[in-house]
Amino acid sequence: MKTGYKIAIIVILFLAIIGLLVFSILPLAKNNEILVLNIAESTKNKNDFENNIKYLLEVRSRYYVLNALLDKYNTQVPLNANIPNLTDQIYEIEKYSGIKIESVNYKDMNVQNENKEKSLIGNIIVDLNITGSYYQTLTFINTLEIMPRFIKIEKISTKIYQTQDTGSTSAGGLNQIMLTSLISFRTFYDKTDYNK
């Protein structure tokens, strides 16, 4: 074979090999470019999801804080008069302090603001007649003041109901004096209609 043919065959083989390489690498390069774009998009989506998760966790934390504040507010100023719960609390304090409740009277006050509109905060006046020793009465009043529901003691009147003469004038003697007390306090509730 002549050298010219040999060179032509080598050039043709070389061009065929280069053509095969180009045609085999070109689709791979396009696939790689598509993969790189997919990876970039997946990375962006992952970052967006992470940011959304962080935001949702912050919203959940704020929700729990606000829900705790709402529960605290609902305990301090319930959504309605909730007289049965208030009565239960008063009788629990009675058991704790050792006094005896003679009577409980409730009076719902309709308070109006300066514009002659009804207030959204309801007022209940509670009058209690109790009997107990000095320390029992003191314990009852102190416990009443620190209960979670907002109350405002407005009036306390006390009279000696009965004394037991033990001949002692020490502090134990105060425990033998039985008092009858009238305690008047105000408590509050939320009258807002949240169903509107």
C-alpha positions as CSV (number, residue, x, y, z in Angstrom):
1,M,0.0,0.0,0.0
2,K,1.1,3.3,-0.8
3,T,1.9,5.8,1.9
4,G,-0.8,8.1,0.7
5,Y,-3.4,5.4,1.2
6,K,-2.0,4.7,4.6
7,I,-2.1,8.3,5.6
8,A,-5.7,8.6,4.3
9,I,-6.7,5.5,6.2
10,I,-5.1,6.8,9.4
11,V,-6.7,10.3,8.9
12,I,-10.1,8.6,8.3
13,L,-9.7,6.4,11.3
14,F,-8.6,9.4,13.4
15,L,-11.6,11.5,12.2
16,A,-13.9,8.5,12.9
17,I,-12.5,8.1,16.4
18,I,-12.8,11.8,17.0
19,G,-16.3,11.7,15.7
20,L,-17.2,8.8,17.9
21,L,-15.7,10.6,20.9
22,V,-17.5,13.8,20.1
23,F,-20.9,12.0,19.6
24,S,-20.4,10.0,22.7
25,I,-19.1,12.8,24.9
26,L,-21.6,15.5,23.7
27,P,-24.7,13.7,25.1
28,L,-22.8,13.0,28.3
29,A,-21.9,16.7,28.6
30,K,-25.6,17.6,28.0
31,N,-26.6,15.0,30.7
32,N,-24.0,16.4,33.0
33,E,-25.3,19.9,32.4
34,I,-28.9,18.7,33.1
35,L,-27.6,17.0,36.3
36,V,-25.8,20.1,37.5
37,L,-29.0,22.1,36.9
38,N,-31.0,19.5,38.8
39,I,-28.5,19.5,41.7
40,A,-28.7,23.3,41.8
41,E,-32.5,23.3,41.8
42,S,-32.5,20.5,44.5
43,T,-30.1,22.5,46.6
44,K,-32.3,25.6,46.3
45,N,-35.4,23.5,47.2
46,K,-33.6,22.0,50.2
47,N,-32.6,25.5,51.4
48,D,-36.2,26.7,50.9
49,F,-37.5,23.7,52.9
50,E,-35.0,24.3,55.7
51,N,-36.1,27.9,55.9
52,N,-39.7,26.9,55.9
53,I,-39.1,24.4,58.7
54,K,-37.2,27.1,60.7
55,Y,-40.1,29.5,60.2
56,L,-42.7,26.9,61.1
57,L,-40.8,26.0,64.3
58,E,-40.7,29.7,65.2
59,V,-44.4,30.0,64.6
60,R,-45.0,26.9,66.7
61,S,-42.9,28.4,69.5
62,R,-44.9,31.6,69.3
63,Y,-48.1,29.7,69.3
64,Y,-47.2,27.8,72.4
65,V,-46.2,31.0,74.2
66,L,-49.4,32.8,73.1
67,N,-51.5,29.7,74.1
68,A,-49.8,29.7,77.5
69,L,-50.6,33.4,77.9
70,L,-54.2,32.8,76.8
71,D,-54.5,30.0,79.4
72,K,-53.1,32.3,82.0
73,Y,-55.5,35.1,81.0
74,N,-58.4,32.7,80.9
75,T,-57.5,31.6,84.5
76,Q,-57.2,35.2,85.7
77,V,-60.2,36.5,83.8
78,P,-62.4,33.6,82.5
79,L,-64.5,33.8,79.4
80,N,-67.7,33.8,81.3
81,A,-68.8,34.3,84.9
82,N,-67.9,30.6,85.6
83,I,-69.6,30.7,89.0
84,P,-69.4,26.9,89.6
85,N,-65.6,27.0,89.3
86,L,-65.3,30.1,91.5
87,T,-67.6,28.4,94.1
88,D,-65.4,25.2,94.0
89,Q,-62.3,27.3,94.5
90,I,-63.8,29.2,97.5
91,Y,-64.9,25.9,99.1
92,E,-61.4,24.4,98.5
93,I,-59.9,27.4,100.3
94,E,-62.5,26.8,103.1
95,K,-61.2,23.2,103.5
96,Y,-57.6,24.4,103.4
97,S,-58.0,27.2,106.0
98,G,-60.4,25.4,108.3
99,I,-63.0,28.1,108.4
100,K,-66.7,27.5,107.9
101,I,-68.6,29.3,105.2
102,E,-72.1,30.3,106.4
103,S,-73.3,31.8,103.1
104,V,-72.1,32.9,99.7
105,N,-73.9,35.5,97.6
106,Y,-73.1,36.5,94.1
107,K,-74.2,39.7,92.3
108,D,-73.4,40.4,88.7
109,M,-72.7,44.1,88.1
110,N,-73.4,45.6,84.7
111,V,-70.7,48.3,84.5
112,Q,-70.8,50.8,81.7
113,N,-67.8,52.8,80.4
114,E,-67.7,56.6,79.8
115,N,-69.6,56.3,76.5
116,K,-72.5,54.5,78.2
117,E,-71.6,51.3,76.4
118,K,-71.5,48.0,78.3
119,S,-68.1,47.0,79.4
120,L,-66.5,43.9,77.9
121,I,-65.2,42.9,81.4
122,G,-67.9,41.6,83.7
123,N,-67.9,42.2,87.4
124,I,-69.2,39.9,90.1
125,I,-69.5,41.0,93.7
126,V,-69.1,38.0,96.1
127,D,-70.3,38.3,99.7
128,L,-69.1,35.6,102.1
129,N,-70.1,35.1,105.7
130,I,-67.5,33.0,107.4
131,T,-66.8,31.7,110.9
132,G,-63.4,30.7,112.2
133,S,-60.5,31.5,114.5
134,Y,-58.3,34.5,113.9
135,Y,-55.6,32.5,112.2
136,Q,-58.1,30.5,110.1
137,T,-59.7,33.7,108.9
138,L,-56.3,35.2,108.2
139,T,-55.3,32.1,106.2
140,F,-58.6,32.2,104.3
141,I,-58.1,35.8,103.3
142,N,-54.5,35.4,102.3
143,T,-55.3,32.3,100.2
144,L,-58.2,34.1,98.6
145,E,-55.9,37.0,97.6
146,I,-53.3,34.8,95.9
147,M,-55.7,32.6,94.0
148,P,-55.1,32.6,90.2
149,R,-58.3,34.4,89.3
150,F,-58.2,38.1,89.6
151,I,-60.1,39.3,92.7
152,K,-60.2,42.6,94.6
153,I,-61.2,42.4,98.2
154,E,-63.3,45.5,98.8
155,K,-64.6,45.1,102.4
156,I,-63.9,43.0,105.5
157,S,-65.9,43.3,108.7
158,T,-65.2,41.1,111.6
159,K,-66.9,40.5,114.9
160,I,-66.1,38.2,117.9
161,Y,-68.5,35.4,117.6
162,Q,-67.5,33.3,120.6
163,T,-64.6,33.0,123.0
164,Q,-63.3,30.0,124.9
165,D,-61.7,31.0,128.1
166,T,-58.5,29.0,128.5
167,G,-56.8,31.4,130.9
168,S,-54.0,32.0,128.4
169,T,-53.2,35.3,126.9
170,S,-50.4,34.0,124.6
171,A,-50.7,33.6,120.9
172,G,-52.6,30.4,121.4
173,G,-55.3,32.5,123.0
174,L,-55.9,34.2,119.6
175,N,-56.7,30.8,118.2
176,Q,-59.5,30.3,120.7
177,I,-61.3,33.5,119.7
178,M,-64.0,32.6,117.1
179,L,-64.8,35.3,114.6
180,T,-67.6,35.9,112.3
181,S,-66.6,37.8,109.2
182,L,-68.2,39.4,106.2
183,I,-65.9,39.5,103.2
184,S,-66.9,41.3,100.1
185,F,-64.8,41.0,97.0
186,R,-65.0,41.7,93.3
187,T,-64.0,39.2,90.6
188,F,-64.0,39.7,86.8
189,Y,-64.8,37.8,83.7
190,D,-64.6,38.4,79.9
191,K,-68.0,39.1,78.3
192,T,-66.6,39.3,74.7
193,D,-68.5,37.3,72.2
194,Y,-65.8,35.5,70.2
195,N,-68.4,33.8,67.9
196,K,-69.0,37.0,65.9
